[in-house]
Amino acid sequence: MPTQLFQTVAILVLPYLLSHFTKWLKTEKLLSPVVLSYVAGILLTNLSPWPLDNKISGVASQLTIILAIPLLLYSTDLIGWFKLAKTTIISFFLVIVSVITGAFMVAPLFAGRLENTWLLTGMLTGVFIGGTPNMSAVGVAMEADESVFVILNATELICGGIYLIFLTSVAHRFYGFFLKDFDKEGSAADEFYEEKKHFVWKEVLLAIGLTLLLAAVSLGLNLLLTGDLKHAGLIILFISALAVGASFSPKIRNLRGAYEVGEYLLLMFCVAIGMMANLSDLLNSGGWLFLFTGCSWLVALTLHLLLCKLFDIDRDTMMITQTAGFYGPPFIGQIAAVMKNRSLVFSGIATGLVGLAIANFIGVAVAKLLKVWLM
C-alpha cells in the first residue's frame, strides 16, 4: 500500500517539479519536461528497491492521455487556419503528403528487422504531423507496448534534436540555395499573437468538466458500437473528433488554462509510461529503431523540400510549416526569430494546432493500412 501511494503521488507531482526544474535550468527547448518525465519514470521503476504496480501505471497512462487530448485540441481554429495565406496551407499539406509517402517508402525496408513496423510508422506519422501527444494517442489507440513509447520517443527526440540544431543554425541559408526568398512586401503580416498567460480556475474547471462529458460520450459510443470498452482506438478517435467539433465554439476555443492542463496531463502520461518500461529491453533494441527513425525523418524532410520546390514555396514558409508539424507550436517563435521573420508566428502556431487536431486520425489510418500491407 505505501508503495502504491508513493507511485500515485509520483505520477501526480513529478511533472510539476520537473517543469519548474527545466525552467530554472532554462533548458525547456533542449531538455524538455517530456523527456525528463519519461526518464524519471524509467529510473523509478528500474532503480527502486520496491516493485511498482503496473496496473496503477497502466490506468494512469490511459486516463491521462484520453483527458489530455481534448484539452490540447480546444485551442484549434480550423476556420481561422483556412483564412491564412495559401502558401502556408499548401506547404503544410505538402508536409502531410511527404510524411505519409515517406512512411510507405521506409516501413517495408525495416519490416524484416523490427517488430510491428506498421505500428512504429503510425506513431511516427502522428508525431511528425502533430507532436508528442499524437504519438502517445496513436500508440494507445493501437495498443502499443509501453516500452515502445519510451524508446521510440527517445530515438525521435535524438533525430529531432539534430534537425533542430540544423534549423537554428545554417538551415535558412542552406534552403536559400533551393527555394525562393519570402516576399515580405507582398504578404500581409499575421495578426498579433500572444500566448495566454492567465490561468483562470473557473475556465479550467469548465474545460475539465467538458472533457469529462466528451470522454463519457466517447465511451458510450464505443460501448454502443462494439458492446464493450476494450477498443481504445475508437475511444481516442471519438474524443478527438468531439474535441475538434467543440473547438468551433469561440467560448470553448478561448478557455484560458485548458491547453496548459492538457500539457500537464501529458507529462503525467509520460511518467506513468516510463514506470512500465524495462531498461534492459530499451538498451537491447535501440540500434535498428534509431536507424528506422532517422530514415523516416530524412525521407519525409527531403520529400517536403522537393515538393516545396515544385510548388514554388518560399524557404521561410517551408521552415515554419516543417516546425509546426515536426515540433509543434512551442518552437514556432524560436524558428521565426532565427529567420528574422516574426510575420509567420501566428500562422505557424495555428498550423501546429491544426496538425495536433488531425494527426491522430492520419497516424491510425497509416498504421492500419501498413498492417494490412506488411502482415
N, C-alpha and C positions, 0 to 999 in steps of 0.2 A: 504493500500500500504506500509506504513512504517513497519508494522508487517511482511509482506511477504518478504520485503527486508532484514529485520533482520533475518528471518528464513533461507533465502538462504545463507546469509553471514555466519550464524552459521554452516550450513552444510559444507560449504567450508573451514572454518577456524578452527573450533574446533578440528578436527583431528590433525592439526599441533601443536596447543597449548597443547593438551593432550599428544601427543607423546613426546614432549620436557619436559613436566611435569613429566612423568614417568621416563624419562632418568635422570632428575635432582634428583628424589627421589631414583633412582636405583631400581625400583620395576617392571621392564618390565616382569620378569618371573612370578610374583605373581599377580600384579595388572596391567594387560596389557592395552594398549590403546584401544583394542577392548572392554573390559569391561567398561572402563571409557566413551567410546563413546556411548555405549548403555545407561549408567546411565545418561550422560549429556542430551541425547535426551529425556529420560523419565522425568527428572526434569524440563526441559524447557517447555514441554507440560503440565505437571501436576501442576506446580507452577507459571507459567506465568499468569499475570493478563489479558493478551490478548490471545484469542484463536488462535492457529496456524492453518495454512491451510493444511489439509491432502492431498490435490491434489499435492501441492508442494513436500511434503514428499514422496508421492507415486511415482511421476515421478522421483524424485531424486534417490529413492531406486532401481527402475528398471533399470535406465540408468547406475548407478554406478556399480551394480553387473554384468550387461551384459558386460561392458567395463573392469571390473577388471579381469574377468575370463581369457581372452586371455593373458593379461599382466602377470598374475601369471603363466600361463602354458607355455610360450615361453621358459623357462629355462629347461623344461623337456627333458631328454636324454634317451629315451626308448631303443635305440640300445645299448648305453653305459651301461644301467642298466642290460641288459641281459648278459653282459660280466663279471658281478660281480660274487663273489663266489656263488656256487649253494645253499649253506645253507642259504644265505641271501634271495635269490629269493624264496626258498621253505618256509622259515619262514614267509615272508610277504604274500605269497599265503595262508598260514595257518591262518594269521590274517584275510584275506578276508573271508575265509571259516567260521571261528569262528564268525565273525560279522554277516554274513548272516544267519548262523544256529541259532545263539542266537536271531536274530530278529524274526525268525519264531517260536521260543520257547516262547519268552516273550510277544510278541504282543497279542496273544489270551488270555493271563491271565488278561490283562488290558482292553480288548475290551469293557467290560461292565461298566468300571469305568471312562474311558477317552473318549472324543470325538475324532474322526479321529485318532485312534491309528495307523492306516496304514500310515498316513502322518507323524506323530511323529517318527515312526520307520524308515521311509525312510530318514528323516532328520538326525537322529542319525547315521544311516548307513553311510551317507555321511561324517559326522564329524569324525566317528571312523576310516574310511579308508583314508580320505584325510585331513580334517581340517575345521575350521570355514567357509572359503569361500564356501566349498561344502555344508555345512548345509544351508547356505544362498541361494545358487544356486538351490538346490533341493526344498527348500521352495518356492522360486519364481516360479520354473518350475511347481510345483503342486498347485500354487495359494493359499498358506497358508495365514491365517490372520496375520497381523503384530504383534499382541500380542503373537502369538505362537513363533515367532522368539525370542523375548526378554526373555520370561520365560523359554523356552527350553534351550536357550543358558546359562541362569543363572544357571539352575539345572545341566546342563552338566559341567559348569565351576566348581561348587562346588564338584561334583563327581571326575572330572578330577584333581582338586587341591588336593583332599585327596590322590588319587593314585600317583600323582607326588611327594608328601611328602614321600610316601612309596618307590617309585623308587629311590629317592635321599638319602634314609637313610638305611633301612635294606633289601631292595629287593634283592640286589646282593647276600647277604649271604643266605637269605631265599630260593631263587631259586636254590642255590647250593645244597640243600637237595634233589632236584628232577631232576636236569639237570646236564650234564657233564660240565667241565670247557672248556673255549675257548682255542683252540690249536694255540698258538701264533707262535710256531716254524714251524708248518705245513701249515700255511697260509701266503700268500703274503700280504704284507702291502698295504693298499689302497693308491692310488696316492694322493699326497698332495692337499688339498682343501683349498682355500682361498676365503672368501666372496668378491663379487665385491663391492668395496668401492667407486669407482669413479662414479660420476653422470655426464654423458656426454649428454648435451642437444640435440645435433644433433641425437644421437641414441635414446633418449627418444622420440623426435618428430617423428622419423621413426617408433618406436614401436606404438605410438598413431595413426599415420596415417594408419598403417597396421591393427590395431584393429578396426578403423572406417570402413575400407574396409571389414573386416571379418563380422562386425556387419551388414553392408549393404547387403552382400551376404546372411547372415543368414535370415535377414528379407525378402529378395527376395525369397529364397527357401520356407520359411514359407508361404508367400503370394501365391506362385505358387501351393503349395500342399493343402492349406486349403481355399484360397480365401479371407483371412483376416489376421490381425496382432494380434489377440487376444490370440493365443496359445503360451504363454510364455515358456512353457515346451519345445516345438520344437525349439524355438529360442536359449534357453540355450544349448540344446544338439547339435544343429548345430554349434554354435560358439565354443563350447568345442572341438568338433571333428576337426573343421578347425584350431583351435589354436594348437592342438596336431600335426596335419599334418604339420603346419608351423614350429614347433619346430624341425623337422628333418633337417632343414637347419641350418648349423653351424653359419651362419651370424645372423640369427634371434635368435637362442638359446643364443648367446653371446651378445645380445644387453644390454649394461650397463644402468641400471636405470629402465628397464621395470618392473622388479619384485617389486621394491620399489614404483613405481607409482601405480601398482596394489594393493599393500597393503594400500596405501593412499585412493584409491577409495573404498576399502573395509571398511575403517574406516568411510568414508562419508556415506556409506550404513548403517552402524550401528547407526550413529547419526540420519539419516532420519527415520529408522525403530523405534528407541526409541521415536521419536516425535509422532508416531502414536499409542503408547501403552497407555492403560488405567491402571493406577496404582492400582485401586481397583480390577480390573479383575485379575491382576497379583497376588495380595495378596490372593485372594479367591480361586485360582485354583492351588496353588503350591504344596500341600501335596502329592496328588496321582501322580502328574507328577514327583516330586522328587523321589518317590519310584520307579516309572517306569524307570526313567533314571538310578538310582542306580542298579536296577536289570539287565538292559541292559548291563551296564558296567561289572558287576560281572560275568554274564554268558559268555560274549564274552571273557573276560580275562581268566576265568577258562578253557574254551574250548581250547583256544590257548595254555595254559600251558600243557594240556593233549595231544594235538596233537604234540607239540614240543617234549614231552617225547616219544611219539610213533614213531616219525620220527628222533629221536636221534639228535635234535638240541641243541647246547650248550646254556648256560644261557646268555652269552653276546650278541649273535646274536638274541636270543629271545627278550631281553630287548630293543635292538636298533631298531628292526623292530616294536615292540609294540609302541615305542616312535615315530617312523616315521609315523605310521598310526594314532594313537590316538592324537598325539600332533603336528606333522609336523616338518619340517626342523629346525626351530629356537631352538628346545630343544635338538637336537642331541648332540651338543657339551657338554652341561651340563651333560647329562647322560653318555656319553663316559668318561668324566672326573671323574665322581663318580666311574665308573667301572675300571678306570685307564687303559683304552684301547682305545688309540687315533686311532688305525688302522682301526676302524669301522666308523670313522666320515664321510668319503666320501660316502661309501655305504649307510649309514643311511640317509644322505641328499638326495642322488639320489633316494632312495626308497621313501622318503617323497614326492618328486616331482612327482614320478610315481603315488603315491596314490592320489595326488591332481588332476592328469590328468584323472584318471579312476573313481573316487568316484561319480561324478555327474551321470554317466550312471548307476552305480550299485545302488545308492540311489533311483533314479527314478524308476528303474526296481523293486526293493524291494517294494517300496510304491504301485506301480500299481498291483503287484501280491497279496499283502496283502489286497488291496482294494477289489479285486475280491473275495478273500477267506473270508474276515471278514464281508462283507456287503451284 
